[in-house]
């Protein structure tokens, strides 16, 4: 079974020329053709990642960058993320992987890059996947083998001298500095042992120093910087020398910024640097100039992304900076400043979610996820900061619920609510968000437990905001369990509470949509339409897109019920495009289910059955199909009955099987009647100046009162 989406791969284009390594490249390609598990090993900076990327170019490979992953528990999550899989259920990420990778004829080449600090977890994952997914091949890239049966190890050595010189000259040209294969350059490359990272760092100095001057300074520093463990390989010591030598050539301000940048996990932007890294020897007005020098020296890399210009450091360079930061005794202070920035970012993003910048907010959080995880780790590991971890996990509710991250959100929220804290407001927020996430996963008992605890504690402490949210989400739980009178009572009460305290946001409007659904299921379509038209108007006034998709779903349900099939299809197309752009899998699959019924009613039962098959393939990643609800399931059963009657059982099942074979993007394109390349742009593909300005607001650690933000 072919999954077109998984066949595309996610390897980025190489930013600069690939130099040398022709023999190694050919040999590695031969291994990849004949082996299911190949591991490229070698010291840091030797060029393992570049060679691996070159070897799999054009093979539809999917790369998983593991260097930013600190916790072995997140190895599986990293693979799920890299493959772009979305799962709203309580399944473990391993189960999600297996569900998507197994199947007749399905093939995938997975590149695990930078696993050496997670060897045990990666080895266990690879062994499990290879034993259960016949069409899987793995190329691992790290400083040591995985030590698994059947593993073919490809040990990568230094560049030959001519290749090292060629690399030096090429990278010098990128700096706008001419260089030739003269004796000084050859001697420099020999002393660097042909290690590509060392050669590139050396070339980065040519704006200031000639190759001869570099050699002179190298001689002066070599003995001082050639230390390290006695049993370390010479190449390891040489690489550290090269990095240390580059460090020694930096000004005091450049060294200071280098060490402070090591607190970031993954890419970062200028605004974050200007907040986190300033002070005590580094003025804010000097940060850009100092960062520019580190860019010129190849200590920091620059990349264009959907959220603007971002910077990143190679893991080896970051680790070197972290050692220096620890030596200064400043690590804890910088980690706190890092935490404060990302708490502030989450606060701004939560507020901005209810605005025209919703897609940009989603893209920003996606880009900042490694740093947000780093901040969550920091908060939840310190009992004194438990309330900040609860606040951060709760403030990201819109990302967990709206952008296909339910499983990860629940991981952080469950950790957060288990901790004691002196800030009840933050814990109450984490509780109702946990209940909401569990409802969307179809896990009703834990959802009810979290919401009951939230409500009891909120009433005891007289917190009207938390009471409203707990009551609202309990009403949502009643809705998906077919208790319509209770759902209506709780939802009406919570909406009244929201109005009393002046709360208006995506959550509040979603409560009104859920009330409309309860009325529709009880036969009051005019009231359902009135409620959702009101939501649509407010959403359009505020530029809100996510809740609007669910209002459109209810309006389409009402239009279908009234026999207005063309209107229903138009509403559902708008709904599906927006849900897919946000990676909201629940909204997408509900819409496809209803589109199938409209398609059958319009006289195309075969296409309706294909859409039902596509939805059936998506539900395992969401949870219990149609929540196990008789009301939500009624349109599905009606569609199936209509299609079977017109097609017969054999043709119906054949069409359903065809739908099941569609990948998620292909299913959405089919439902919308568009080619794949005409799908709505995914969240955050465009950067709007107005939203960028809001995102650049200074961050600060939220006060105790800040925990009241309910989003």
C-alpha positions as CSV (number, residue, x, y, z in Angstrom):
1,X,0.0,0.0,0.0
2,X,1.6,3.3,-1.1
3,X,1.4,6.4,1.0
4,X,2.2,9.2,-1.4
5,X,2.9,11.7,1.4
6,X,5.6,9.4,3.0
7,X,7.3,8.9,-0.4
8,X,8.1,12.6,-0.8
9,X,10.8,12.8,1.9
10,X,11.7,15.9,3.9
11,X,15.4,16.5,3.1
12,X,16.2,20.2,2.6
13,X,18.3,21.4,-0.3
14,X,22.0,21.6,0.4
15,X,22.9,25.2,1.2
16,X,26.4,25.0,-0.3
17,X,28.5,22.8,-2.6
18,X,29.3,19.2,-1.6
19,X,33.0,18.8,-2.0
20,X,35.0,15.6,-2.4
21,X,34.0,12.2,-0.9
22,X,33.2,10.6,-4.2
23,X,34.7,7.2,-3.2
24,X,32.9,7.3,0.2
25,X,29.6,8.3,-1.4
26,X,29.7,5.5,-3.9
27,X,30.5,2.9,-1.2
28,X,27.8,4.2,1.1
29,X,25.2,4.0,-1.8
30,X,26.1,0.4,-2.4
31,X,25.5,-0.4,1.3
32,X,22.2,1.4,1.2
33,X,21.1,-0.7,-1.8
34,X,21.9,-4.0,0.0
35,X,21.3,-3.4,3.7
36,X,18.3,-2.4,5.8
37,X,20.4,-0.8,8.5
38,X,23.5,1.2,7.8
39,X,25.2,3.4,10.4
40,X,27.7,6.1,9.4
41,X,30.1,6.7,12.3
42,X,32.9,9.1,13.0
43,X,34.0,11.9,15.2
44,X,32.1,15.2,15.5
45,X,32.6,17.5,12.6
46,X,33.8,14.8,10.2
47,X,31.0,15.3,7.7
48,X,28.7,12.4,8.6
49,X,25.5,14.3,8.1
50,X,26.4,15.9,4.8
51,X,27.6,12.5,3.4
52,X,24.4,10.8,4.5
53,X,22.2,13.5,3.1
54,X,24.0,13.3,-0.2
55,X,23.7,9.5,-0.3
56,X,19.9,9.5,0.2
57,X,19.2,12.5,-2.1
58,X,16.5,11.6,-4.5
59,X,15.5,8.5,-2.6
60,X,12.5,10.0,-0.8
61,X,14.2,9.8,2.6
62,X,12.9,11.3,5.8
63,X,15.4,12.8,8.2
64,X,14.9,12.9,11.9
65,X,17.2,15.4,13.7
66,X,17.9,14.0,17.1
67,X,20.6,16.4,18.4
68,X,18.0,18.7,20.0
69,X,16.2,15.8,21.7
70,X,17.4,15.5,25.3
71,X,15.0,13.0,26.8
72,X,15.0,9.4,25.5
73,X,11.2,9.4,25.9
74,X,11.0,11.9,23.0
75,X,12.9,9.8,20.4
76,X,9.6,8.3,19.2
77,X,7.9,11.7,19.3
78,X,10.8,13.1,17.1
79,X,10.3,10.4,14.5
80,X,6.5,11.0,14.5
81,X,7.1,14.8,14.1
82,X,9.6,14.3,11.3
83,X,7.2,12.2,9.3
84,X,4.4,14.8,9.8
85,X,2.1,12.3,11.5
86,X,-0.7,13.6,13.6
87,X,-2.4,11.4,16.3
88,X,-5.1,12.6,18.6
89,X,-5.5,9.3,20.4
90,X,-4.0,7.9,23.6
91,X,-1.8,5.7,21.5
92,X,1.9,5.8,22.2
93,X,3.9,7.4,19.4
94,X,5.4,4.0,18.7
95,X,2.0,2.6,17.9
96,X,1.3,5.6,15.7
97,X,4.5,4.9,13.8
98,X,3.7,1.3,13.3
99,X,0.1,2.1,12.2
100,X,1.4,4.4,9.5
101,X,4.4,2.4,8.4
102,X,3.0,-1.1,8.1
103,X,1.0,-2.2,5.1
104,X,1.6,-4.1,1.9
105,X,4.1,-2.5,-0.4
106,X,4.8,0.5,1.9
107,X,8.5,1.5,1.8
108,X,10.4,4.2,3.7
109,X,14.0,5.2,4.1
110,X,14.5,6.8,7.6
111,X,17.6,8.8,8.4
112,X,18.3,9.1,12.2
113,X,20.9,11.9,12.5
114,X,22.8,12.7,15.7
115,X,21.6,9.9,17.9
116,X,24.8,9.3,20.0
117,X,23.5,10.7,23.2
118,X,20.3,8.5,22.9
119,X,21.9,5.3,21.8
120,X,19.9,2.9,23.9
121,X,16.5,4.5,23.0
122,X,17.4,4.7,19.3
123,X,18.7,1.1,19.2
124,X,15.5,-0.2,20.8
125,X,13.3,1.8,18.4
126,X,15.2,0.8,15.3
127,X,15.2,-2.9,16.2
128,X,11.5,-2.8,16.9
129,X,10.6,-1.0,13.7
130,X,12.9,-3.1,11.5
131,X,11.4,-6.3,12.9
132,X,7.8,-5.2,12.2
133,X,8.0,-3.0,9.1
134,X,9.3,-5.0,6.1
135,X,9.5,-2.0,3.8
136,X,11.6,0.1,6.2
137,X,15.3,0.9,5.8
138,X,17.3,3.0,8.3
139,X,20.4,5.1,7.8
140,X,21.7,6.1,11.2
141,X,24.3,8.9,11.7
142,X,26.2,9.2,14.9
143,X,29.6,8.9,16.6
144,X,29.2,5.2,17.4
145,X,27.3,2.2,16.1
146,X,23.9,1.1,17.4
147,X,25.3,-2.4,17.9
148,X,22.3,-4.2,16.4
149,X,22.2,-7.5,14.5
150,X,22.4,-6.9,10.7
151,X,23.9,-3.4,11.1
152,X,26.4,-2.4,8.5
153,X,28.8,0.2,9.9
154,X,30.4,2.8,7.6
155,X,33.3,4.5,9.4
156,X,33.9,7.9,7.9
157,X,37.5,9.3,8.1
158,X,39.0,12.7,7.3
159,X,39.1,14.3,3.9
160,X,42.1,13.6,1.8
161,X,44.4,16.6,1.6
162,X,43.4,17.7,-1.9
163,X,39.7,17.5,-0.9
164,X,40.3,19.4,2.3
165,X,42.1,22.1,0.3
166,X,39.3,22.2,-2.2
167,X,36.8,22.6,0.6
168,X,38.8,25.4,2.2
169,X,39.0,27.3,-1.2
170,X,35.2,26.8,-1.8
171,X,34.2,28.1,1.6
172,X,36.7,31.0,1.4
173,X,35.0,32.0,-1.9
174,X,31.6,32.0,0.0
175,X,33.2,34.6,2.3
176,X,34.1,36.7,-0.7
177,X,37.8,36.1,-0.1
178,X,39.9,34.5,-2.8
179,X,42.1,31.6,-1.7
180,X,44.3,29.3,-3.6
181,X,45.8,25.8,-3.0
182,X,49.1,27.4,-1.9
183,X,51.6,25.9,0.7
184,X,50.0,27.8,3.6
185,X,46.6,26.5,2.8
186,X,47.8,22.9,2.4
187,X,49.7,23.1,5.7
188,X,46.7,24.5,7.5
189,X,44.5,21.7,6.1
190,X,47.1,19.1,7.2
191,X,47.2,20.5,10.7
192,X,43.4,20.3,10.8
193,X,43.6,16.6,9.9
194,X,41.2,17.2,7.1
195,X,38.2,17.5,9.4
196,X,35.5,19.3,7.4
197,X,34.1,21.3,10.4
198,X,37.6,22.5,11.3
199,X,38.4,23.4,7.7
200,X,35.2,25.4,7.4
201,X,35.8,27.2,10.7
202,X,39.3,28.1,9.5
203,X,37.9,29.4,6.2
204,X,35.5,31.6,8.2
205,X,38.4,33.5,9.6
206,X,39.7,34.7,6.2
207,X,37.9,38.0,6.4
208,X,40.3,39.0,9.1
209,X,43.4,36.9,8.7
210,X,45.4,35.4,5.9
211,X,46.2,31.7,5.8
212,X,49.7,32.5,6.9
213,X,48.5,34.5,9.9
214,X,46.1,31.7,10.7
215,X,49.0,29.3,10.8
216,X,51.0,31.5,13.1
217,X,48.1,31.8,15.5
218,X,47.4,28.1,15.2
219,X,50.9,27.4,16.3
220,X,50.6,29.7,19.3
221,X,47.4,28.1,20.5
222,X,47.9,24.4,19.6
223,X,49.5,23.2,22.8
224,X,47.0,25.1,25.0
225,X,43.9,23.8,23.2
226,X,44.9,20.2,22.4
227,X,43.7,18.8,25.7
228,X,40.8,16.5,26.4
229,X,40.6,13.0,27.7
230,X,43.8,10.9,27.5
231,X,41.9,8.2,25.7
232,X,40.3,10.6,23.2
233,X,41.1,10.0,19.5
234,X,43.6,12.4,18.0
235,X,40.9,13.7,15.6
236,X,38.6,14.5,18.6
237,X,41.4,16.5,20.1
238,X,42.1,18.2,16.8
239,X,38.5,19.2,16.4
240,X,38.3,20.6,19.9
241,X,41.5,22.4,19.1
242,X,40.0,23.9,15.9
243,X,36.8,25.0,17.8
244,X,38.9,26.2,20.7
245,X,41.2,28.0,18.4
246,X,38.3,29.7,16.7
247,X,37.0,30.6,20.2
248,X,40.4,32.1,21.2
249,X,40.4,34.3,18.1
250,X,37.0,35.7,19.1
251,X,36.7,39.0,21.0
252,X,35.6,38.8,24.7
253,X,32.1,39.9,23.6
254,X,32.0,37.2,20.9
255,X,33.1,34.5,23.3
256,X,30.5,35.7,25.8
257,X,27.7,35.5,23.3
258,X,28.9,32.1,22.0
259,X,28.6,30.6,25.5
260,X,25.2,32.2,26.1
261,X,23.8,31.0,22.8
262,X,24.4,27.5,24.0
263,X,21.2,27.7,26.2
264,X,19.0,27.5,23.1
265,X,17.8,24.1,22.0
266,X,17.3,24.2,18.2
267,X,17.0,27.4,16.1
268,X,16.4,30.8,17.7
269,X,15.8,34.3,16.4
270,X,17.4,37.7,17.1
271,X,14.7,38.9,19.5
272,X,15.3,35.9,21.7
273,X,19.0,36.5,21.7
274,X,18.5,40.2,22.5
275,X,16.5,39.2,25.6
276,X,18.2,36.1,26.8
277,X,21.9,36.9,26.3
278,X,22.3,40.6,27.2
279,X,23.8,42.1,30.3
280,X,26.9,41.5,32.4
281,X,29.4,42.4,29.7
282,X,27.2,42.4,26.6
283,X,25.0,45.4,25.8
284,X,21.8,45.0,24.0
285,X,22.8,47.5,21.3
286,X,25.9,45.4,20.6
287,X,24.2,42.0,20.2
288,X,23.5,42.3,16.5
289,X,27.1,43.3,15.6
290,X,28.5,40.5,17.8
291,X,26.1,37.9,16.3
292,X,27.0,39.1,12.8
293,X,30.7,38.4,13.6
294,X,29.9,34.9,14.8
295,X,27.9,34.3,11.6
296,X,30.9,35.5,9.5
297,X,33.2,33.0,11.5
298,X,30.7,30.1,10.9
299,X,30.2,29.7,14.6
300,X,26.5,30.4,14.0
301,X,24.5,29.5,10.9
302,X,21.6,31.5,9.4
303,X,18.5,30.1,7.7
304,X,15.4,31.5,6.1
305,X,12.2,29.9,7.5
306,X,8.4,30.4,7.3
307,X,8.7,32.4,10.5
308,X,11.6,34.6,9.2
309,X,15.3,34.6,9.7
310,X,16.5,32.1,12.4
311,X,19.9,31.1,13.6
312,X,21.4,27.8,14.8
313,X,24.6,26.3,16.1
314,X,26.1,23.0,15.2
315,X,25.8,20.6,18.2
316,X,29.5,20.4,18.7
317,X,29.9,24.2,18.7
318,X,27.0,24.5,21.0
319,X,28.5,21.9,23.4
320,X,31.8,23.8,23.4
321,X,29.9,27.0,24.3
322,X,28.0,25.2,27.1
323,X,31.3,24.1,28.7
324,X,32.5,27.7,28.8
325,X,29.1,28.9,30.2
326,X,29.3,26.3,32.9
327,X,32.9,27.4,33.7
328,X,31.7,30.9,34.3
329,X,29.0,29.7,36.7
330,X,26.3,31.5,34.7
331,X,24.3,28.5,33.3
332,X,21.5,28.8,35.9
333,X,20.9,32.5,35.3
334,X,20.9,32.0,31.5
335,X,18.5,29.1,31.7
336,X,16.1,31.2,33.8
337,X,16.3,34.0,31.2
338,X,15.6,31.4,28.5
339,X,12.7,30.2,30.5
340,X,11.3,33.7,30.9
341,X,11.5,34.5,27.2
342,X,9.6,31.4,26.2
343,X,7.0,31.8,28.9
344,X,6.5,35.3,27.6
345,X,6.3,34.0,24.0
346,X,3.7,31.4,25.0
347,X,1.7,34.2,26.7
348,X,1.7,36.4,23.6
349,X,0.9,33.5,21.3
350,X,-2.0,32.4,23.4
351,X,-3.4,36.0,23.3
352,X,-2.7,36.3,19.6
353,X,-4.4,33.0,18.8
354,X,-7.7,34.9,18.9
355,X,-6.7,37.2,16.1
356,X,-6.0,37.4,12.3
357,X,-2.5,36.0,13.1
358,X,-3.7,32.6,14.1
359,X,-1.8,30.8,11.3
360,X,1.3,32.7,12.1
361,X,1.0,31.9,15.8
362,X,0.8,28.2,14.9
363,X,3.9,28.4,12.7
364,X,5.8,30.4,15.4
365,X,5.1,27.8,18.1
366,X,6.0,25.0,15.7
367,X,9.4,26.7,15.0
368,X,10.0,27.3,18.7
369,X,9.0,23.8,19.9
370,X,12.5,22.6,20.8
371,X,13.0,25.7,23.0
372,X,9.5,25.5,24.5
373,X,10.2,21.8,25.4
374,X,13.6,22.9,26.9
375,X,11.7,25.5,29.0
376,X,9.1,23.0,30.1
377,X,11.9,20.6,31.1
378,X,13.6,23.3,33.2
379,X,10.4,24.3,35.0
380,X,9.1,20.8,35.7
381,X,12.5,19.6,37.0
382,X,12.5,22.3,39.7
383,X,9.9,22.0,42.5
384,X,10.2,25.8,43.0
385,X,9.1,26.4,39.4
386,X,6.3,23.8,39.1
387,X,3.7,26.6,38.8
388,X,5.6,28.0,35.8
389,X,5.6,24.6,34.1
390,X,1.9,24.3,34.8
391,X,1.3,27.8,33.4
392,X,3.4,27.1,30.2
393,X,1.8,23.7,29.5
394,X,-1.7,25.2,30.0
395,X,-1.0,28.3,28.0
396,X,-0.2,26.2,25.0
397,X,-3.7,24.6,24.9
398,X,-4.4,26.1,21.5
399,X,-1.3,24.4,20.0
400,X,-2.0,21.0,21.7
401,X,-5.7,21.1,20.7
402,X,-5.7,23.1,17.5
403,X,-2.5,22.0,15.7
404,X,-2.4,18.2,16.0
405,X,-0.3,17.9,19.2
406,X,-2.7,16.2,21.6
407,X,-0.4,13.4,22.6
408,X,2.6,15.6,23.4
409,X,0.4,18.1,25.2
410,X,-1.0,15.4,27.4
411,X,2.5,14.2,28.2
412,X,3.5,17.7,29.6
413,X,0.1,18.4,31.2
414,X,0.1,15.1,33.1
415,X,3.6,15.8,34.4
416,X,2.6,19.3,35.4
417,X,-0.6,18.5,37.4
418,X,1.2,15.8,39.3
419,X,3.4,18.5,40.9
420,X,2.6,20.5,44.0
421,X,2.8,24.3,43.5
422,X,2.0,27.4,45.4
423,X,0.1,28.9,42.5
424,X,-3.4,27.4,42.4
425,X,-4.3,29.4,39.3
426,X,-1.7,27.8,37.1
427,X,-2.6,24.3,38.3
428,X,-6.3,24.8,37.7
429,X,-5.6,25.9,34.1
430,X,-3.4,22.8,33.5
431,X,-6.2,20.6,34.9
432,X,-9.0,21.9,32.5
433,X,-6.6,21.8,29.6
434,X,-5.7,18.3,30.5
435,X,-9.4,17.4,30.6
436,X,-10.0,19.0,27.2
437,X,-7.1,17.2,25.6
438,X,-8.3,13.8,27.0
439,X,-11.8,14.4,25.7
440,X,-10.4,15.1,22.2
441,X,-8.4,11.8,22.5
442,X,-11.6,10.0,23.4
443,X,-10.2,9.1,26.9
444,X,-13.3,9.9,28.9
445,X,-12.5,8.7,32.4
446,X,-9.3,10.6,32.9
447,X,-11.0,13.6,31.3
448,X,-13.8,13.6,33.8
449,X,-11.4,13.1,36.7
450,X,-9.3,16.1,35.7
451,X,-12.4,18.3,35.1
452,X,-14.0,17.3,38.4
453,X,-10.8,18.1,40.3
454,X,-10.6,21.4,38.5
455,X,-14.1,22.4,39.3
456,X,-14.0,21.3,43.0
457,X,-10.7,23.2,43.6
458,X,-12.0,26.2,41.6
459,X,-15.2,26.4,43.7
460,X,-13.2,26.0,46.9
461,X,-10.9,28.9,46.0
462,X,-13.7,31.0,44.4
463,X,-12.1,31.1,40.9
464,X,-14.9,31.9,38.5
465,X,-12.7,31.6,35.4
466,X,-11.6,28.0,36.2
467,X,-15.2,27.1,37.2
468,X,-16.4,28.3,33.8
469,X,-13.8,26.3,31.9
470,X,-14.3,23.1,33.9
471,X,-18.1,23.4,33.4
472,X,-17.6,24.1,29.7
473,X,-15.4,21.1,29.1
474,X,-17.6,18.8,31.1
475,X,-20.5,19.9,28.8
476,X,-18.3,19.0,25.9
477,X,-17.7,15.5,27.4
478,X,-21.5,15.1,27.7
479,X,-22.0,16.1,24.1
480,X,-19.7,13.4,22.7
481,X,-21.2,10.8,25.1
482,X,-24.7,11.5,23.7
483,X,-26.2,13.1,26.9
484,X,-27.7,16.0,25.1
485,X,-29.8,17.5,27.9
486,X,-26.9,17.6,30.3
487,X,-24.6,18.9,27.5
488,X,-27.0,21.7,26.8
489,X,-27.4,22.6,30.5
490,X,-23.7,22.7,31.2
491,X,-22.8,24.6,28.0
492,X,-25.5,27.2,28.5
493,X,-24.3,27.7,32.1
494,X,-20.6,28.0,31.1
495,X,-21.5,30.5,28.4
496,X,-23.4,32.6,30.9
497,X,-20.4,32.5,33.3
498,X,-18.0,33.6,30.4
499,X,-20.3,36.5,29.7
500,X,-20.4,37.5,33.4
501,X,-16.6,37.6,33.7
502,X,-16.1,39.2,30.3
503,X,-14.3,36.3,28.7
504,X,-14.3,36.1,24.9
505,X,-11.8,34.0,22.9
506,X,-11.7,30.9,20.7
507,X,-12.6,28.6,23.7
508,X,-15.7,30.6,24.5
509,X,-16.8,30.6,20.8
510,X,-16.2,26.8,20.6
511,X,-18.6,26.4,23.6
512,X,-21.2,28.2,21.6
513,X,-20.5,25.9,18.6
514,X,-20.8,22.8,20.9
515,X,-24.2,24.2,22.2
516,X,-25.3,24.6,18.6
517,X,-24.4,20.9,17.9
518,X,-26.3,19.8,20.9
519,X,-29.4,21.7,19.7
520,X,-29.0,20.3,16.2
521,X,-28.8,16.8,17.5
522,X,-32.1,17.5,19.4
523,X,-33.7,18.7,16.2
524,X,-33.6,22.4,16.7
525,X,-31.8,23.3,13.5
526,X,-32.9,27.0,13.4
527,X,-31.4,27.6,16.9
528,X,-28.2,25.8,15.8
529,X,-27.9,27.9,12.7
530,X,-28.5,31.1,14.7
531,X,-25.8,30.2,17.2
532,X,-23.2,29.3,14.6
533,X,-24.0,32.3,12.4
534,X,-23.3,34.5,15.4
535,X,-20.0,32.6,15.9
536,X,-19.0,33.0,12.3
537,X,-19.7,36.7,12.5
538,X,-17.5,37.2,15.6
539,X,-14.8,35.0,14.1
540,X,-14.7,37.1,10.9
541,X,-14.6,40.3,12.9
542,X,-11.6,39.0,14.9
543,X,-9.9,37.1,12.0
544,X,-10.3,33.8,13.9
545,X,-10.1,30.7,11.7
546,X,-9.9,27.7,13.9
547,X,-13.2,27.9,15.8
548,X,-14.8,29.2,12.6
549,X,-14.2,25.8,10.9
550,X,-16.3,24.0,13.5
551,X,-19.1,26.6,13.1
552,X,-19.0,26.0,9.4
553,X,-19.3,22.2,10.1
554,X,-22.5,22.7,12.1
555,X,-23.9,25.1,9.4
556,X,-23.1,22.5,6.8
557,X,-24.9,19.8,8.9
558,X,-27.9,22.0,9.0
559,X,-27.8,22.7,5.3
560,X,-27.6,19.0,4.5
561,X,-30.5,18.4,6.8
562,X,-32.5,21.0,5.0
563,X,-31.7,19.5,1.6
564,X,-29.4,22.4,0.6
565,X,-26.7,20.2,-0.7
566,X,-24.7,22.7,-2.8
567,X,-24.5,25.1,0.2
568,X,-23.5,22.2,2.4
569,X,-20.6,21.3,0.1
570,X,-19.4,24.9,-0.2
571,X,-19.4,25.2,3.6
572,X,-17.6,21.9,4.1
573,X,-14.9,22.8,1.5
574,X,-14.1,26.0,3.4
575,X,-14.1,24.0,6.6
576,X,-11.8,21.3,5.4
577,X,-9.3,23.6,3.8
578,X,-8.8,25.5,7.1
579,X,-8.7,22.4,9.3
580,X,-6.1,20.8,7.1
581,X,-4.0,23.9,7.1
582,X,-3.9,23.9,10.9
583,X,-3.2,20.1,10.9
584,X,-6.4,19.7,12.9
585,X,-7.0,16.1,12.2
586,X,-10.3,15.9,14.2
587,X,-11.8,18.8,12.2
588,X,-10.5,17.3,9.0
589,X,-12.0,13.8,9.5
590,X,-15.3,15.0,10.8
591,X,-15.6,17.2,7.7
592,X,-14.7,14.3,5.3
593,X,-17.3,12.1,6.9
594,X,-20.0,14.7,6.3
595,X,-18.7,15.4,2.8
596,X,-19.2,11.7,2.0
597,X,-22.9,11.9,3.0
598,X,-23.4,15.1,0.9
599,X,-21.6,13.3,-2.1
600,X,-23.9,10.3,-1.8
601,X,-27.0,12.6,-1.6
602,X,-25.8,14.3,-4.8
603,X,-25.8,11.0,-6.6
604,X,-22.2,9.8,-6.5
605,X,-22.2,6.8,-4.2
606,X,-18.8,5.4,-5.4
607,X,-17.0,8.7,-4.5
608,X,-18.9,8.8,-1.2
609,X,-17.6,5.3,-0.3
610,X,-14.0,6.4,-1.3
611,X,-14.3,9.4,1.2
612,X,-15.6,7.0,3.9
613,X,-12.6,4.8,3.3
614,X,-10.3,7.9,3.6
615,X,-12.0,8.9,6.8
616,X,-11.7,5.3,8.2
617,X,-7.9,5.4,7.6
618,X,-7.7,8.7,9.5
619,X,-9.8,7.8,12.6
620,X,-7.2,5.5,14.2
621,X,-5.0,8.6,14.6
622,X,-7.8,10.6,16.2
623,X,-9.4,8.2,18.6
624,X,-12.7,6.4,18.9
625,X,-14.3,6.8,15.5
626,X,-17.0,9.5,15.7
627,X,-16.4,9.4,19.5
628,X,-18.5,6.2,19.7
629,X,-21.5,8.6,19.6
630,X,-24.8,7.6,18.1
631,X,-25.5,11.2,17.1
632,X,-22.2,11.8,15.4
633,X,-22.3,8.3,13.8
634,X,-25.8,8.8,12.3
635,X,-24.6,10.6,9.1
636,X,-22.0,7.9,8.6
637,X,-24.5,5.1,8.8
638,X,-26.9,6.9,6.5
639,X,-24.2,7.4,3.9
640,X,-23.1,3.8,4.0
641,X,-26.7,2.6,3.6
642,X,-27.2,4.8,0.6
643,X,-23.9,3.8,-1.0
644,X,-24.4,0.1,-0.4
645,X,-27.9,0.2,-1.8
646,X,-26.8,1.8,-5.0
647,X,-23.4,0.1,-5.5
648,X,-23.9,-3.3,-4.0
649,X,-21.7,-4.7,-1.2
650,X,-18.8,-5.7,-3.4
651,X,-18.4,-2.3,-5.2
652,X,-19.0,-0.4,-2.0
653,X,-16.2,-2.3,-0.2
654,X,-13.9,-1.9,-3.2
655,X,-14.4,1.9,-3.1
656,X,-13.8,2.0,0.6
657,X,-10.5,0.1,0.2
658,X,-9.5,2.6,-2.5
659,X,-10.1,5.4,0.0
660,X,-8.1,3.7,2.7
661,X,-5.1,3.7,0.4
662,X,-5.0,7.5,0.1
663,X,-2.5,9.4,2.2
664,X,-3.8,12.2,4.3
665,X,-3.0,15.0,1.9
666,X,-4.3,13.0,-1.0
667,X,-7.5,12.3,0.9
668,X,-8.1,16.0,1.5
669,X,-7.3,16.9,-2.1
670,X,-9.7,14.2,-3.2
671,X,-12.4,15.5,-0.9
672,X,-11.9,19.1,-2.1
673,X,-11.7,18.0,-5.8
674,X,-8.3,19.6,-6.2
675,X,-4.8,18.4,-7.2
676,X,-2.3,18.0,-4.3
677,X,-0.3,21.1,-5.2
678,X,-3.5,23.2,-5.0
679,X,-4.2,22.4,-1.3
680,X,-4.5,25.3,1.1
681,X,-1.0,26.4,2.3
682,X,0.0,24.8,5.6
683,X,0.1,27.0,8.6
684,X,2.8,29.7,8.7
685,X,3.9,29.6,5.0
686,X,3.7,33.3,4.8
687,X,5.0,35.9,7.3
688,X,3.0,39.0,7.8
689,X,4.7,42.1,9.1
690,X,1.9,43.0,11.5
691,X,2.0,39.7,13.2
692,X,5.8,39.7,13.3
693,X,5.7,43.0,15.2
694,X,3.4,41.5,17.9
695,X,5.7,38.5,18.2
696,X,8.6,40.7,19.0
697,X,7.2,42.0,22.2
698,X,9.6,41.7,25.1
699,X,9.0,38.6,27.3
700,X,8.8,38.5,31.0
701,X,8.2,35.8,33.6
702,X,4.5,35.7,34.3
703,X,3.5,36.7,37.8
704,X,1.2,34.6,40.0
705,X,-1.7,36.6,38.7
706,X,-0.6,35.7,35.1
707,X,-1.7,32.2,35.7
708,X,-5.3,33.4,35.4
709,X,-4.9,33.7,31.7
710,X,-7.4,31.2,30.3
711,X,-6.9,31.8,26.6
